[in-house]
Amino acid sequence: MTIACFKPKWMDEEIEMLHESALKVFRDWEAHDEKWRENGMLDREAWLEAGEMGFLCASMPEEYGGAGGDFRHEAALIYAQSEANQAGFGGFLHSGIVAPYILHHGTEAQKQAWLPKMATGELIGAIAMTEPGTGSDLQNIKTYAVKDGDDYIINGSKTFITNGQLGNLIIVACKTDRSLGAKGVSLIVVETDNAPGFERGKKLKKLGMASQDTSELFFNNMRVPQANLLGTVEGLGFAQLMQELPQERLIVALAAIGAMKLALDLTIDYTKERTAFGKPVWSFQNTRFKLAECNSHYIASSALCDAAIEALVENKLTVQHAALIKYWVTEKQCIVMDECVQLFGGYGYMMEYPIARLYADARVQKIYGGTNEIMKELASRFM
């Protein structure tokens, strides 16, 4: 069965058609799941297919190769991806996080050079912020860039980078002035194909998201043209990061919504088919009560995110509200996944069952995009 929820006002007929089309394609990808999980990443062909279908850079203007939509279109695609249990596909970061940095902060030449190729999947975007010794404390990053002629020379390392193995257009947060703290941070866009001084580390083995190519990245005297500074002024990187983080955090919450919906659908079907003591597991009051509680978490989280989508489209989503939404929804996601695994019993602990993968994939949601503890700290500053 399919859990019903109120159709949001932001999802008009066109966006609903996009969601249904994407959901079908992403579900078809299930045939490749085992191979992708073993390889630790999707095939590049999947990215090219997503580009051909119009699932990449849907919110980018048509003049830069995008579909000319807005964040509602990105939200529909995120819902479709997570409802199809394709957590390994980094399209949400590529389209909803990396591309907006370039659109909002890049020069006209940068937009023309990079966004059209991102829309086709020829370029795969990543953003490199986290370092081995620095997570949410971005003002203390150690990676640095110094000028040399017309170039920057970048040195440092990054870790836990989504799209780290396939990404060939990487926004690197680094210090262009190591004496200024946050005011010395700049964002430099690195094109990695055949780039001397750039090295990828191994694909990192994670608790969940087995098909997501999360990696370490190393920059050893890597030369990058000064024209690749995002924008035209050094030292704006921290401000640029802060401006874009609310959308990133909402994206994390949206991924939770689709995953909760799938988990509930799977668990309701399973409990109605599985028998214990001669009758369906669904017939026990505890089962129905637990799933009713989970459904309430899903409905409330969906309503919260729907309101946030509308606020973001109107440029009204605040830093504190995005932080609280990311915290609250991902906490509910993990509660729902735990309850659903419990109702599956021993089978819920087997990785061949989608519910086990949903459970494993959910845990990182409370960590990346800023830990939930950081989210509460941020929100408390506005109280």
N, C-alpha and C positions, 0 to 999 in steps of 0.2 A: 504494500500500500504506500501511499505518499502522504506525508504529513501536510496538512493544509495550513496556510497562514494568510493573513490579509494581503491582498495585492497592493504593493506600495504605490503612492501617487506618482512617484518618479518613474515608474516602469510603464511607459506608454507602449503602444502596439509595436512600434519599430524596435524598441529596446527588448521587448518580450521575444520578438522573433530572433533577435541576435542571441539572446540567452538560450533559446531552444536549439538554434543551429549549433552554437558552441557546445552545448551539453551533449548533443549527438556525436560530434567529432571527438570530444574528449572521452566519451564513453567508448568509442571505437578504439581509442588508444590503449584500452585495457589489454588488447591482444599482445601488446609489446611490453606490458608491465614487468614480467619476469626478467626479460632480457635487460631492460633499463635498470631494474633494481640490482641485478648482478653487475652491470657495468658501472653503476654509481652515477649515471647521467642519461639523459635522453639522447636520441640521435639528432644530428643537425637537421636531418630531413623533417623531423617533427616541427622544428622552428620554422623552416621554410614553408611547410604546410600551413602553420598558423598564420604566417605572413600572407600567404596566397589567399587564405580565407578571410582576411581582414581582421584577425584577432590580435594583431600587434599594433600598438600606437593608435588605438581606436579614438582616443581623445585628442590626438595631434591634428593641427590644421591641415587641410588638403594641400595647401601650398608647400608643405614639407613632407608630403607623401602619406600623411595619416588619413583617417577616415572622416575627420571633421566633426567628431562627436565631442562629448564632454565626459566628466567623471562618471555619470550615470552609465555610460556604455562600458567603462572599465569595471564598474561594480557588477554589471550583468555578467561579464566574462569571468570575474573572480568567483561569483556564485556558481557559475557553470563548472569551472575548473574544480572547485572544492566539492561540489555535489557529485562529480565524476571520480572523486578520490585520486586526483592527479596533483598531489601536493609537490611532486618533484619538478613540475614545470615552472621555471622561473619567469614566466611571462608577466606575472603581476608586478614583479620588481622592474623588469625591462621596460614595460609600458607605463606603469603607474608611478614609478619612482625615478628611474634614470632619465627617461625621455622628458618629464617635466622639468628636471634640473636644467637640461639643455634649452628647452623652450623658454623658461622663465628667466634664465640668467645668462644664456649664451649670446654671442654676437650673431648677426645675420649670417655671416660666413659659416659659423659653427653649425647653426641650424640647418643650413642648406647642405652642408657636407655630411652630417651624421644622421639626422632624423629620417630622411627617405630610406636609407639603408637599414635603419632600425625597423622601419615599417615592413620591409620585405623579409626580415630575418637574416639578411646578409651580415649585419652587425648585431651582435648580442651584447646587451648592456649589463654592467655590474657596477656596484659602488663599493669602494674599499675604504671603510672607516676603522673598523675594529683592528687592534693590534694585539700581539701576544701578551703585552702588559697593560693594555688600555682597552676597556670596553665602552661603557657609557660616558666615561670622562674624556670627551673628545678634545678638550682644550689642551690635554697633556699628551697628545700623540707625539711620537718620536720620528716618524718618517718625515724627511725634509727635502727641499728642492732649492738649489742655488743656481743663479744665472751664470751662464758661460756663453758669451757671444749672443747668438739669437736663440739659444736653447736654455732649458732648465736641465739640470742633472739631478735625478731623483735617487735617493738612497733610503732603504727601510724595508719593512715587511708588514704584511697584513695577514689576518687569519679569519676563519669563519665566513669566507666571502661566497655569497650565493652567486651561481653562474660562474664560479671561479675557473672551471676547466674549459668551458665553451666560450666564455665572454671574451670578446676582442675589442670592446670599447668600454674602458673602465674609468670611472671618475674616482680619482685618488685624493683623499684628504691628506694634506701634508703641510708642514711648516715652511713658509717662505721667509719668515723672520722668527728665529727661535727665541728671541728675547721678549716677544710681545704676548705670550700666552695665546688666548683665544683670538686676539687681534692679529696674530701672525699666521693664522690658518688660511690656506687657499685651497681651492679645488682645481686640479689639473686633470684634463681628459687624456687618457693614454690609449693610443691605438697599438694593440699588441702584436699584430701579425708581422712576423719576421723582424721583431724589434730587439736589437742587441741590449743586453742588460736586464731584460725582463725574464723571469723564470716562474713557472707554476710549481707549487709543491704538490704533494700527493693529494688525491681525493680523500677527504676526511671521512672516516667511518663514524656514523652517527647512530643515536638511539632510534631515530625515525627518519622520515624523508630519504629513504635509501636511494631513490633515483634522482635526487637533487645533487648537482655537482658543486658541493661546498669544498673550498680549497684554501690553502695558503698561497700567498703571492709574495714574490721577492723582487726588489728593485735594486740593482747593483750598478751604480753609475749609469743609469738609463737616461739617454738623451731624449728629450721631448721638446718640440718647438715651443717657444714662448707664446705663440699664437694659440696654443692649446689650453692656456689658462682660461678657466670658465669665466666669461665676461672679460673685462679689460683692466680691472683694478685688483691688485693683490690685497690679501688680508680680509676679504669678504666671505671667506669660506664658512666660517662658523655661523655667520648671519644667514647665509644661503641654506645651510643645513637646518637651522632652526625654523626657517620659513617653510621648508618642505616636509619636516617631520610629522606634522599633524596628518597629512594625507597618507604618509607611510603607515602611521599607527592605525588609521581607519582601515587601510587595506588589510592589516593583520586581523582586525576584528571581523571584517567581511569574510575572510577565509574561514574563520571560526563558524560563521553562520551556515555556510554550505556544508561544512563537515558535520555540524550538529544535525542538520536535516538528514543527511545520508545515514548517520549512525542511528537516528530514531527510526527511519524507514526500515533499515536492516533488522533492527532489534524487535520491532513490532511484528514484522513478518516471521522472524525466527521463533518468537515466543508463541505465536499462534500455530506454528507447525510442530514445534518440539513438544513432546509429551513427557510428563513425570508423574509417577503414581497413577498412570492410566488416564491422565487428562492433560490438555494443553497447559503449558507453563503460563500462558495468558490468563487462564481461569483462576489463578491464585490472586487474591486481593493485593498482596504485596507487589506482585509484578505490575498490576495496573496502576497502583499508587505511585510506584517508582517512575513509571513511564509518564504518568500525568505530571509529576514534578519536573521531569526532564523536558517535557513539552512546554511547560510554563517557562523554563529557562530559555528555551529556543524562541518562543513567541516574544518574550520581553526583550531579548537580545536583538531580535530582528527589528522590532519597533524602534529601539534605540538607534540602531545602525541606519534604518531608513530615514530617521530624522536627521542624522548626521550627514548622510549623503546629500540631502536637500540643502543643509546648511553649507556644506563644502562647495556645492555648485554655485551658491550665492555668495561665496567668499566670507561666510560667517562662522565657520568652524574654528573655534579658539584652541589654543595650545592646551589649556587645562581640560576642556571638554574632550578633545581627542585622546589625551592621556587617560582620563577616567574611563572612557569607552573601551579603549584597548585593554586596560586592566580588568574591567568588570566582565567584559564579554569573554575574554580568554580564560578567566577563572571559571565561568559557567561552562565553557567548552570542556575543560578538563573534568569537571564534575559529571557532565553528561556522558563523556567517554568512559569514565570509571564505572558508572552505573550500568551502562550498556554492556561493557565487558562482563560485569558480574552476572547479568541476566543470560549471557551466552554460556556461562559456566566454563568448563575446561576448554571448550572449543574457542571461546573468546581469547584464550591465551595462545592460540596457534596462529602463526604468521600467515598461513594460507587463507585465513578468514579476513575479509576486509576490515572487520571491527578491530582486530588486533593492530592493523596498520594505522587505522584512524587514532587509536589510543596512543601509539608510539609517536605519531606525527604531531599530536596535540601538545605534547609537553613543552616543546621549544617555543610555543606561542607566548608563554608567560616570560620568556627570556629575550628573544630578539625584538628589534624595533625599540629597544629600551626595556629593561626589566620592569616587572610590575611594581617593584619597590620604588624604582625611579619614577614611574608614572604617578604614584601616590605622592611622592615628594614634590614633583613638579606641580601637581594640582593643588597641594596644600599651600604653595607660595601665593596663590591667588585668593585664598580664603580670608 
